[in-house]
Amino acid sequence: MRFTKTFVLTITFFISLSIAAQQNTYDFLRLDTSPRAAALAGSFVSNFDDPNVIFYNPAGINSLEETPVSFSFLKHLLDINSASLALSREFEGIGRFGAGVQYINYGTFTGADADGNKTGDFGAGDIALTLGYANKLDANTFYGVNVKFIYSGIEDRSSTGIAFDLGLQYLIPEAKWSFGFSVLNLGTQISSYYSAKEDLPLDIRLGFSKELKHIPFRFYFSFIKLNEKQEKTLDKLKQFTFGGEIRLSKSIKLRIGYDNEKRRELKIGTSAGLAGFHVGLGILIQDYNIDYAFSQMGDIGSLHRFGITTSF
Protein backbone atom coordinates (compact mmCIF):
# COMPACT_ATOMS: atom_id res chain seq x y z
CA MET A 1 0.00 0.00 0.00
CA ARG A 2 1.41 3.38 -1.02
CA PHE A 3 0.47 6.65 0.67
CA THR A 4 0.90 9.96 -1.03
CA LYS A 5 3.75 12.13 0.23
CA THR A 6 1.34 14.89 1.24
CA PHE A 7 -0.74 12.54 3.40
CA VAL A 8 2.25 11.15 5.32
CA LEU A 9 3.96 14.52 5.85
CA THR A 10 0.80 16.15 7.15
CA ILE A 11 0.10 13.37 9.64
CA THR A 12 3.71 13.51 10.86
CA PHE A 13 3.47 17.27 11.34
CA PHE A 14 0.33 17.22 13.46
CA ILE A 15 1.39 14.31 15.66
CA SER A 16 4.76 15.98 16.26
CA LEU A 17 2.97 18.98 17.80
CA SER A 18 2.35 16.84 20.93
CA ILE A 19 -0.50 19.07 22.00
CA ALA A 20 -2.08 18.32 25.38
CA ALA A 21 -5.59 19.47 26.21
CA GLN A 22 -7.54 19.58 29.46
CA GLN A 23 -11.04 18.44 28.51
CA ASN A 24 -12.90 20.76 30.87
CA THR A 25 -15.64 22.19 28.71
CA TYR A 26 -17.85 21.32 25.71
CA ASP A 27 -17.25 17.60 26.26
CA PHE A 28 -20.58 16.95 24.52
CA LEU A 29 -18.59 17.29 21.28
CA ARG A 30 -17.14 13.85 22.01
CA LEU A 31 -20.55 12.14 22.02
CA ASP A 32 -21.32 9.61 19.29
CA THR A 33 -24.84 10.72 18.43
CA SER A 34 -25.05 8.77 15.16
CA PRO A 35 -26.20 5.19 15.83
CA ARG A 36 -24.07 3.82 13.00
CA ALA A 37 -20.90 5.52 14.27
CA ALA A 38 -21.71 4.55 17.87
CA ALA A 39 -22.27 0.89 16.97
CA LEU A 40 -18.75 0.94 15.49
CA ALA A 41 -17.48 2.47 18.78
CA GLY A 42 -16.76 5.79 17.07
CA SER A 43 -14.24 4.27 14.63
CA PHE A 44 -15.44 6.67 11.94
CA VAL A 45 -12.40 8.77 11.02
CA SER A 46 -11.92 6.73 7.82
CA ASN A 47 -15.60 6.64 6.79
CA PHE A 48 -16.55 8.06 3.38
CA ASP A 49 -20.22 7.12 2.78
CA ASP A 50 -22.13 8.71 5.67
CA PRO A 51 -22.85 12.45 6.20
CA ASN A 52 -22.17 11.99 9.94
CA VAL A 53 -18.48 11.64 9.08
CA ILE A 54 -18.38 15.45 9.22
CA PHE A 55 -18.21 15.11 13.03
CA TYR A 56 -15.17 12.79 12.81
CA ASN A 57 -13.23 13.84 9.72
CA PRO A 58 -14.35 16.67 7.42
CA ALA A 59 -12.33 15.17 4.55
CA GLY A 60 -14.73 12.21 4.52
CA ILE A 61 -17.62 14.22 3.10
CA ASN A 62 -15.79 14.64 -0.23
CA SER A 63 -16.71 11.10 -1.36
CA LEU A 64 -20.41 11.44 -0.56
CA GLU A 65 -22.91 11.30 -3.41
CA GLU A 66 -26.05 13.33 -4.08
CA THR A 67 -27.31 15.37 -1.10
CA PRO A 68 -27.42 13.06 1.94
CA VAL A 69 -29.22 14.13 5.13
CA SER A 70 -29.08 12.32 8.48
CA PHE A 71 -30.90 12.87 11.77
CA SER A 72 -29.92 11.08 14.99
CA PHE A 73 -31.34 10.96 18.51
CA LEU A 74 -29.58 9.73 21.65
CA LYS A 75 -31.43 8.70 24.79
CA HIS A 76 -28.71 9.23 27.38
CA LEU A 77 -28.69 8.41 31.08
CA LEU A 78 -31.27 9.99 33.42
CA ASP A 79 -33.10 12.86 31.66
CA ILE A 80 -30.24 13.73 29.29
CA ASN A 81 -31.15 13.73 25.61
CA SER A 82 -29.08 14.59 22.57
CA ALA A 83 -29.70 14.99 18.85
CA SER A 84 -27.74 15.79 15.73
CA LEU A 85 -28.35 16.68 12.10
CA ALA A 86 -25.86 16.34 9.26
CA LEU A 87 -26.09 17.07 5.54
CA SER A 88 -23.79 17.61 2.59
CA ARG A 89 -23.97 18.94 -0.96
CA GLU A 90 -21.59 19.16 -3.91
CA PHE A 91 -21.14 22.45 -5.77
CA GLU A 92 -19.66 21.81 -9.19
CA GLY A 93 -16.29 23.41 -9.71
CA ILE A 94 -16.05 24.49 -6.07
CA GLY A 95 -16.09 21.37 -3.92
CA ARG A 96 -18.34 19.67 -1.41
CA PHE A 97 -19.82 21.50 1.57
CA GLY A 98 -21.34 20.06 4.71
CA ALA A 99 -23.25 21.27 7.73
CA GLY A 100 -24.04 19.77 11.09
CA VAL A 101 -25.80 20.51 14.36
CA GLN A 102 -25.07 18.83 17.69
CA TYR A 103 -27.40 19.51 20.61
CA ILE A 104 -27.69 18.15 24.14
CA ASN A 105 -30.22 18.92 26.87
CA TYR A 106 -29.27 17.98 30.43
CA GLY A 107 -32.78 18.21 31.82
CA THR A 108 -34.28 20.35 34.57
CA PHE A 109 -32.63 21.06 37.92
CA THR A 110 -33.90 22.55 41.18
CA GLY A 111 -31.92 25.57 42.27
CA ALA A 112 -31.14 26.47 45.87
CA ASP A 113 -29.27 29.21 47.71
CA ALA A 114 -26.43 28.77 50.21
CA ASP A 115 -28.94 28.03 52.99
CA GLY A 116 -30.73 25.33 51.01
CA ASN A 117 -33.78 27.42 50.14
CA LYS A 118 -35.20 26.53 46.75
CA THR A 119 -34.91 29.31 44.18
CA GLY A 120 -36.72 27.67 41.29
CA ASP A 121 -35.99 25.30 38.45
CA PHE A 122 -33.44 25.88 35.72
CA GLY A 123 -32.13 24.07 32.68
CA ALA A 124 -28.82 23.42 30.98
CA GLY A 125 -27.84 22.63 27.43
CA ASP A 126 -25.16 22.84 24.76
CA ILE A 127 -25.26 23.32 20.98
CA ALA A 128 -22.65 23.37 18.23
CA LEU A 129 -23.15 24.49 14.63
CA THR A 130 -20.66 23.08 12.11
CA LEU A 131 -19.87 24.21 8.56
CA GLY A 132 -17.47 22.09 6.53
CA TYR A 133 -15.69 22.00 3.19
CA ALA A 134 -13.79 19.21 1.45
CA ASN A 135 -11.94 18.75 -1.85
CA LYS A 136 -9.20 16.72 -3.55
CA LEU A 137 -5.45 16.95 -3.08
CA ASP A 138 -4.95 14.33 -5.77
CA ALA A 139 -6.82 11.36 -7.25
CA ASN A 140 -6.99 9.38 -3.99
CA THR A 141 -6.25 11.97 -1.30
CA PHE A 142 -8.78 14.42 0.12
CA TYR A 143 -8.70 17.22 2.66
CA GLY A 144 -11.39 18.90 4.70
CA VAL A 145 -11.92 21.63 7.26
CA ASN A 146 -14.78 22.48 9.63
CA VAL A 147 -15.52 25.61 11.61
CA LYS A 148 -17.69 25.20 14.71
CA PHE A 149 -19.64 27.80 16.67
CA ILE A 150 -20.39 26.54 20.19
CA TYR A 151 -22.84 27.75 22.82
CA SER A 152 -23.30 26.38 26.33
CA GLY A 153 -25.79 27.59 28.93
CA ILE A 154 -26.65 26.72 32.52
CA GLU A 155 -29.20 28.84 34.40
CA ASP A 156 -28.08 32.46 33.94
CA ARG A 157 -24.53 31.58 32.92
CA SER A 158 -23.33 30.94 29.39
CA SER A 159 -20.21 30.37 27.37
CA THR A 160 -19.38 30.57 23.67
CA GLY A 161 -16.51 29.16 21.68
CA ILE A 162 -15.10 28.61 18.22
CA ALA A 163 -13.26 25.55 16.99
CA PHE A 164 -11.84 24.03 13.83
CA ASP A 165 -11.56 20.47 12.59
CA LEU A 166 -8.88 19.50 10.08
CA GLY A 167 -8.89 16.22 8.20
CA LEU A 168 -7.19 14.09 5.59
CA GLN A 169 -8.35 10.92 3.91
CA TYR A 170 -6.61 8.50 1.57
CA LEU A 171 -8.53 5.86 -0.39
CA ILE A 172 -7.37 2.78 -2.29
CA PRO A 173 -10.61 1.85 -4.11
CA GLU A 174 -9.28 -1.23 -5.92
CA ALA A 175 -8.20 -2.81 -2.60
CA LYS A 176 -11.11 -1.29 -0.62
CA TRP A 177 -8.85 0.41 1.94
CA SER A 178 -9.59 3.78 3.53
CA PHE A 179 -7.27 5.77 5.83
CA GLY A 180 -8.24 8.83 7.84
CA PHE A 181 -6.57 11.41 10.04
CA SER A 182 -8.20 14.31 11.86
CA VAL A 183 -7.62 17.03 14.43
CA LEU A 184 -10.92 17.82 16.16
CA ASN A 185 -11.99 20.78 18.31
CA LEU A 186 -8.92 22.94 17.81
CA GLY A 187 -10.07 26.25 19.22
CA THR A 188 -10.85 28.43 22.21
CA GLN A 189 -13.63 29.92 24.29
CA ILE A 190 -14.78 33.34 23.14
CA SER A 191 -16.60 33.98 26.40
CA SER A 192 -16.45 31.87 29.56
CA TYR A 193 -18.90 31.10 32.37
CA TYR A 194 -16.74 33.04 34.82
CA SER A 195 -13.38 34.81 34.53
CA ALA A 196 -11.22 31.74 33.81
CA LYS A 197 -11.25 30.23 30.33
CA GLU A 198 -11.23 26.46 29.86
CA ASP A 199 -9.72 24.26 27.16
CA LEU A 200 -11.74 22.53 24.46
CA PRO A 201 -11.76 18.72 24.09
CA LEU A 202 -8.98 18.52 21.53
CA ASP A 203 -8.76 15.10 19.89
CA ILE A 204 -6.24 13.83 17.32
CA ARG A 205 -7.40 10.64 15.57
CA LEU A 206 -5.88 8.20 13.13
CA GLY A 207 -7.61 5.16 11.67
CA PHE A 208 -8.39 2.91 8.76
CA SER A 209 -11.10 0.66 7.39
CA LYS A 210 -10.96 -2.31 5.07
CA GLU A 211 -13.70 -4.18 3.22
CA LEU A 212 -12.92 -7.87 2.82
CA LYS A 213 -12.71 -9.25 -0.68
CA HIS A 214 -14.96 -12.30 -0.51
CA ILE A 215 -17.08 -11.46 2.55
CA PRO A 216 -19.58 -8.55 2.82
CA PHE A 217 -17.77 -7.23 5.88
CA ARG A 218 -15.92 -3.95 6.57
CA PHE A 219 -13.57 -3.61 9.52
CA TYR A 220 -12.89 -0.23 11.21
CA PHE A 221 -10.06 0.73 13.58
CA SER A 222 -9.06 4.07 15.15
CA PHE A 223 -6.59 5.51 17.61
CA ILE A 224 -8.17 8.39 19.54
CA LYS A 225 -6.86 11.22 21.74
CA LEU A 226 -3.31 10.87 20.41
CA ASN A 227 -2.62 14.39 21.69
CA GLU A 228 -3.13 13.51 25.35
CA LYS A 229 -0.12 13.15 27.61
CA GLN A 230 0.54 9.70 29.04
CA GLU A 231 3.09 8.42 31.55
CA LYS A 232 4.46 6.17 28.84
CA THR A 233 4.37 6.94 25.12
CA LEU A 234 3.06 3.45 24.33
CA ASP A 235 0.06 4.10 26.61
CA LYS A 236 -1.30 6.31 23.81
CA LEU A 237 -1.86 3.12 21.82
CA LYS A 238 -4.24 1.83 24.49
CA GLN A 239 -6.75 4.50 23.47
CA PHE A 240 -8.27 2.70 20.51
CA THR A 241 -11.63 1.65 19.14
CA PHE A 242 -12.62 -0.86 16.51
CA GLY A 243 -15.78 -2.19 14.93
CA GLY A 244 -17.22 -4.24 12.14
CA GLU A 245 -20.17 -3.96 9.79
CA ILE A 246 -21.51 -7.04 8.02
CA ARG A 247 -24.16 -6.99 5.32
CA LEU A 248 -26.66 -9.76 6.07
CA SER A 249 -28.81 -8.96 3.03
CA LYS A 250 -29.41 -6.12 0.59
CA SER A 251 -31.37 -4.24 3.24
CA ILE A 252 -29.93 -5.32 6.62
CA LYS A 253 -26.55 -4.62 8.21
CA LEU A 254 -25.31 -5.79 11.61
CA ARG A 255 -22.68 -3.78 13.49
CA ILE A 256 -20.53 -4.32 16.55
CA GLY A 257 -17.84 -2.19 18.21
CA TYR A 258 -15.42 -2.02 21.11
CA ASP A 259 -13.99 1.05 22.90
CA ASN A 260 -10.93 0.16 24.96
CA GLU A 261 -10.75 3.52 26.76
CA LYS A 262 -14.41 3.43 27.78
CA ARG A 263 -13.98 -0.07 29.15
CA ARG A 264 -11.04 1.04 31.30
CA GLU A 265 -12.85 4.18 32.50
CA LEU A 266 -16.02 2.30 33.49
CA LYS A 267 -14.30 -0.55 35.26
CA ILE A 268 -15.40 -0.86 38.90
CA GLY A 269 -13.06 -2.93 41.02
CA THR A 270 -12.04 -5.94 38.99
CA SER A 271 -15.16 -6.05 36.83
CA ALA A 272 -16.24 -3.97 33.84
CA GLY A 273 -19.12 -6.14 32.69
CA LEU A 274 -19.85 -5.38 29.05
CA ALA A 275 -18.74 -1.75 29.32
CA GLY A 276 -17.19 -0.50 26.10
CA PHE A 277 -19.14 -2.85 23.84
CA HIS A 278 -21.64 -1.62 21.25
CA VAL A 279 -24.06 -3.34 18.87
CA GLY A 280 -26.28 -1.93 16.17
CA LEU A 281 -28.54 -2.63 13.26
CA GLY A 282 -29.15 -0.83 9.96
CA ILE A 283 -32.23 -1.43 7.85
CA LEU A 284 -32.81 -0.02 4.37
CA ILE A 285 -36.49 0.72 3.69
CA GLN A 286 -36.94 2.11 0.19
CA ASP A 287 -34.72 5.23 0.17
CA TYR A 288 -34.34 5.47 3.95
CA ASN A 289 -31.64 3.95 6.15
CA ILE A 290 -33.02 3.32 9.65
CA ASP A 291 -30.29 2.79 12.26
CA TYR A 292 -30.25 1.72 15.90
CA ALA A 293 -27.39 1.27 18.38
CA PHE A 294 -27.12 -0.05 21.91
CA SER A 295 -24.12 0.94 24.05
CA GLN A 296 -23.28 -0.71 27.33
CA MET A 297 -21.91 1.52 30.10
CA GLY A 298 -21.31 -1.22 32.69
CA ASP A 299 -23.00 -0.73 36.07
CA ILE A 300 -23.93 2.85 35.14
CA GLY A 301 -26.51 1.82 32.56
CA SER A 302 -26.90 1.76 28.80
CA LEU A 303 -27.55 4.14 25.91
CA HIS A 304 -29.96 3.88 22.99
CA ARG A 305 -29.52 5.72 19.69
CA PHE A 306 -31.87 6.03 16.73
CA GLY A 307 -31.27 7.58 13.33
CA ILE A 308 -32.57 7.98 9.81
CA THR A 309 -30.60 8.86 6.68
CA THR A 310 -31.71 9.57 3.13
CA SER A 311 -30.52 11.37 0.00
CA PHE A 312 -32.08 13.90 -2.37
C-alpha positions as CSV (number, residue, x, y, z in Angstrom):
1,M,0.0,0.0,0.0
2,R,1.4,3.4,-1.0
3,F,0.5,6.7,0.7
4,T,0.9,10.0,-1.0
5,K,3.7,12.1,0.2
6,T,1.3,14.9,1.2
7,F,-0.7,12.5,3.4
8,V,2.2,11.2,5.3
9,L,4.0,14.5,5.9
10,T,0.8,16.2,7.1
11,I,0.1,13.4,9.6
12,T,3.7,13.5,10.9
13,F,3.5,17.3,11.3
14,F,0.3,17.2,13.5
15,I,1.4,14.3,15.7
16,S,4.8,16.0,16.3
17,L,3.0,19.0,17.8
18,S,2.4,16.8,20.9
19,I,-0.5,19.1,22.0
20,A,-2.1,18.3,25.4
21,A,-5.6,19.5,26.2
22,Q,-7.5,19.6,29.5
23,Q,-11.0,18.4,28.5
24,N,-12.9,20.8,30.9
25,T,-15.6,22.2,28.7
26,Y,-17.8,21.3,25.7
27,D,-17.3,17.6,26.3
28,F,-20.6,16.9,24.5
29,L,-18.6,17.3,21.3
30,R,-17.1,13.8,22.0
31,L,-20.6,12.1,22.0
32,D,-21.3,9.6,19.3
33,T,-24.8,10.7,18.4
34,S,-25.0,8.8,15.2
35,P,-26.2,5.2,15.8
36,R,-24.1,3.8,13.0
37,A,-20.9,5.5,14.3
38,A,-21.7,4.5,17.9
39,A,-22.3,0.9,17.0
40,L,-18.8,0.9,15.5
41,A,-17.5,2.5,18.8
42,G,-16.8,5.8,17.1
43,S,-14.2,4.3,14.6
44,F,-15.4,6.7,11.9
45,V,-12.4,8.8,11.0
46,S,-11.9,6.7,7.8
47,N,-15.6,6.6,6.8
48,F,-16.6,8.1,3.4
49,D,-20.2,7.1,2.8
50,D,-22.1,8.7,5.7
51,P,-22.8,12.5,6.2
52,N,-22.2,12.0,9.9
53,V,-18.5,11.6,9.1
54,I,-18.4,15.5,9.2
55,F,-18.2,15.1,13.0
56,Y,-15.2,12.8,12.8
57,N,-13.2,13.8,9.7
58,P,-14.4,16.7,7.4
59,A,-12.3,15.2,4.5
60,G,-14.7,12.2,4.5
61,I,-17.6,14.2,3.1
62,N,-15.8,14.6,-0.2
63,S,-16.7,11.1,-1.4
64,L,-20.4,11.4,-0.6
65,E,-22.9,11.3,-3.4
66,E,-26.1,13.3,-4.1
67,T,-27.3,15.4,-1.1
68,P,-27.4,13.1,1.9
69,V,-29.2,14.1,5.1
70,S,-29.1,12.3,8.5
71,F,-30.9,12.9,11.8
72,S,-29.9,11.1,15.0
73,F,-31.3,11.0,18.5
74,L,-29.6,9.7,21.6
75,K,-31.4,8.7,24.8
76,H,-28.7,9.2,27.4
77,L,-28.7,8.4,31.1
78,L,-31.3,10.0,33.4
79,D,-33.1,12.9,31.7
80,I,-30.2,13.7,29.3
81,N,-31.2,13.7,25.6
82,S,-29.1,14.6,22.6
83,A,-29.7,15.0,18.8
84,S,-27.7,15.8,15.7
85,L,-28.3,16.7,12.1
86,A,-25.9,16.3,9.3
87,L,-26.1,17.1,5.5
88,S,-23.8,17.6,2.6
89,R,-24.0,18.9,-1.0
90,E,-21.6,19.2,-3.9
91,F,-21.1,22.4,-5.8
92,E,-19.7,21.8,-9.2
93,G,-16.3,23.4,-9.7
94,I,-16.0,24.5,-6.1
95,G,-16.1,21.4,-3.9
96,R,-18.3,19.7,-1.4
97,F,-19.8,21.5,1.6
98,G,-21.3,20.1,4.7
99,A,-23.3,21.3,7.7
100,G,-24.0,19.8,11.1
101,V,-25.8,20.5,14.4
102,Q,-25.1,18.8,17.7
103,Y,-27.4,19.5,20.6
104,I,-27.7,18.1,24.1
105,N,-30.2,18.9,26.9
106,Y,-29.3,18.0,30.4
107,G,-32.8,18.2,31.8
108,T,-34.3,20.4,34.6
109,F,-32.6,21.1,37.9
110,T,-33.9,22.6,41.2
111,G,-31.9,25.6,42.3
112,A,-31.1,26.5,45.9
113,D,-29.3,29.2,47.7
114,A,-26.4,28.8,50.2
115,D,-28.9,28.0,53.0
116,G,-30.7,25.3,51.0
117,N,-33.8,27.4,50.1
118,K,-35.2,26.5,46.7
119,T,-34.9,29.3,44.2
120,G,-36.7,27.7,41.3
121,D,-36.0,25.3,38.5
122,F,-33.4,25.9,35.7
123,G,-32.1,24.1,32.7
124,A,-28.8,23.4,31.0
125,G,-27.8,22.6,27.4
126,D,-25.2,22.8,24.8
127,I,-25.3,23.3,21.0
128,A,-22.6,23.4,18.2
129,L,-23.1,24.5,14.6
130,T,-20.7,23.1,12.1
131,L,-19.9,24.2,8.6
132,G,-17.5,22.1,6.5
133,Y,-15.7,22.0,3.2
134,A,-13.8,19.2,1.4
135,N,-11.9,18.8,-1.8
136,K,-9.2,16.7,-3.6
137,L,-5.5,17.0,-3.1
138,D,-4.9,14.3,-5.8
139,A,-6.8,11.4,-7.2
140,N,-7.0,9.4,-4.0
141,T,-6.2,12.0,-1.3
142,F,-8.8,14.4,0.1
143,Y,-8.7,17.2,2.7
144,G,-11.4,18.9,4.7
145,V,-11.9,21.6,7.3
146,N,-14.8,22.5,9.6
147,V,-15.5,25.6,11.6
148,K,-17.7,25.2,14.7
149,F,-19.6,27.8,16.7
150,I,-20.4,26.5,20.2
151,Y,-22.8,27.8,22.8
152,S,-23.3,26.4,26.3
153,G,-25.8,27.6,28.9
154,I,-26.7,26.7,32.5
155,E,-29.2,28.8,34.4
156,D,-28.1,32.5,33.9
157,R,-24.5,31.6,32.9
158,S,-23.3,30.9,29.4
159,S,-20.2,30.4,27.4
160,T,-19.4,30.6,23.7
161,G,-16.5,29.2,21.7
162,I,-15.1,28.6,18.2
163,A,-13.3,25.6,17.0
164,F,-11.8,24.0,13.8
165,D,-11.6,20.5,12.6
166,L,-8.9,19.5,10.1
167,G,-8.9,16.2,8.2
168,L,-7.2,14.1,5.6
169,Q,-8.3,10.9,3.9
170,Y,-6.6,8.5,1.6
171,L,-8.5,5.9,-0.4
172,I,-7.4,2.8,-2.3
173,P,-10.6,1.8,-4.1
174,E,-9.3,-1.2,-5.9
175,A,-8.2,-2.8,-2.6
176,K,-11.1,-1.3,-0.6
177,W,-8.9,0.4,1.9
178,S,-9.6,3.8,3.5
179,F,-7.3,5.8,5.8
180,G,-8.2,8.8,7.8
181,F,-6.6,11.4,10.0
182,S,-8.2,14.3,11.9
183,V,-7.6,17.0,14.4
184,L,-10.9,17.8,16.2
185,N,-12.0,20.8,18.3
186,L,-8.9,22.9,17.8
187,G,-10.1,26.3,19.2
188,T,-10.9,28.4,22.2
189,Q,-13.6,29.9,24.3
190,I,-14.8,33.3,23.1
191,S,-16.6,34.0,26.4
192,S,-16.4,31.9,29.6
193,Y,-18.9,31.1,32.4
194,Y,-16.7,33.0,34.8
195,S,-13.4,34.8,34.5
196,A,-11.2,31.7,33.8
197,K,-11.3,30.2,30.3
198,E,-11.2,26.5,29.9
199,D,-9.7,24.3,27.2
200,L,-11.7,22.5,24.5
201,P,-11.8,18.7,24.1
202,L,-9.0,18.5,21.5
203,D,-8.8,15.1,19.9
204,I,-6.2,13.8,17.3
205,R,-7.4,10.6,15.6
206,L,-5.9,8.2,13.1
207,G,-7.6,5.2,11.7
208,F,-8.4,2.9,8.8
209,S,-11.1,0.7,7.4
210,K,-11.0,-2.3,5.1
211,E,-13.7,-4.2,3.2
212,L,-12.9,-7.9,2.8
213,K,-12.7,-9.2,-0.7
214,H,-15.0,-12.3,-0.5
215,I,-17.1,-11.5,2.5
216,P,-19.6,-8.6,2.8
217,F,-17.8,-7.2,5.9
218,R,-15.9,-4.0,6.6
219,F,-13.6,-3.6,9.5
220,Y,-12.9,-0.2,11.2
221,F,-10.1,0.7,13.6
222,S,-9.1,4.1,15.1
223,F,-6.6,5.5,17.6
224,I,-8.2,8.4,19.5
225,K,-6.9,11.2,21.7
226,L,-3.3,10.9,20.4
227,N,-2.6,14.4,21.7
228,E,-3.1,13.5,25.4
229,K,-0.1,13.2,27.6
230,Q,0.5,9.7,29.0
231,E,3.1,8.4,31.5
232,K,4.5,6.2,28.8
233,T,4.4,6.9,25.1
234,L,3.1,3.4,24.3
235,D,0.1,4.1,26.6
236,K,-1.3,6.3,23.8
237,L,-1.9,3.1,21.8
238,K,-4.2,1.8,24.5
239,Q,-6.7,4.5,23.5
240,F,-8.3,2.7,20.5
241,T,-11.6,1.7,19.1
242,F,-12.6,-0.9,16.5
243,G,-15.8,-2.2,14.9
244,G,-17.2,-4.2,12.1
245,E,-20.2,-4.0,9.8
246,I,-21.5,-7.0,8.0
247,R,-24.2,-7.0,5.3
248,L,-26.7,-9.8,6.1
249,S,-28.8,-9.0,3.0
250,K,-29.4,-6.1,0.6
251,S,-31.4,-4.2,3.2
252,I,-29.9,-5.3,6.6
253,K,-26.6,-4.6,8.2
254,L,-25.3,-5.8,11.6
255,R,-22.7,-3.8,13.5
256,I,-20.5,-4.3,16.6
257,G,-17.8,-2.2,18.2
258,Y,-15.4,-2.0,21.1
259,D,-14.0,1.1,22.9
260,N,-10.9,0.2,25.0
261,E,-10.7,3.5,26.8
262,K,-14.4,3.4,27.8
263,R,-14.0,-0.1,29.1
264,R,-11.0,1.0,31.3
265,E,-12.8,4.2,32.5
266,L,-16.0,2.3,33.5
267,K,-14.3,-0.5,35.3
268,I,-15.4,-0.9,38.9
269,G,-13.1,-2.9,41.0
270,T,-12.0,-5.9,39.0
271,S,-15.2,-6.0,36.8
272,A,-16.2,-4.0,33.8
273,G,-19.1,-6.1,32.7
274,L,-19.8,-5.4,29.1
275,A,-18.7,-1.7,29.3
276,G,-17.2,-0.5,26.1
277,F,-19.1,-2.9,23.8
278,H,-21.6,-1.6,21.2
279,V,-24.1,-3.3,18.9
280,G,-26.3,-1.9,16.2
281,L,-28.5,-2.6,13.3
282,G,-29.1,-0.8,10.0
283,I,-32.2,-1.4,7.9
284,L,-32.8,0.0,4.4
285,I,-36.5,0.7,3.7
286,Q,-36.9,2.1,0.2
287,D,-34.7,5.2,0.2
288,Y,-34.3,5.5,3.9
289,N,-31.6,3.9,6.2
290,I,-33.0,3.3,9.7
291,D,-30.3,2.8,12.3
292,Y,-30.2,1.7,15.9
293,A,-27.4,1.3,18.4
294,F,-27.1,-0.1,21.9
295,S,-24.1,0.9,24.0
296,Q,-23.3,-0.7,27.3
297,M,-21.9,1.5,30.1
298,G,-21.3,-1.2,32.7
299,D,-23.0,-0.7,36.1
300,I,-23.9,2.9,35.1
301,G,-26.5,1.8,32.6
302,S,-26.9,1.8,28.8
303,L,-27.6,4.1,25.9
304,H,-30.0,3.9,23.0
305,R,-29.5,5.7,19.7
306,F,-31.9,6.0,16.7
307,G,-31.3,7.6,13.3
308,I,-32.6,8.0,9.8
309,T,-30.6,8.9,6.7
310,T,-31.7,9.6,3.1
311,S,-30.5,11.4,0.0
312,F,-32.1,13.9,-2.4
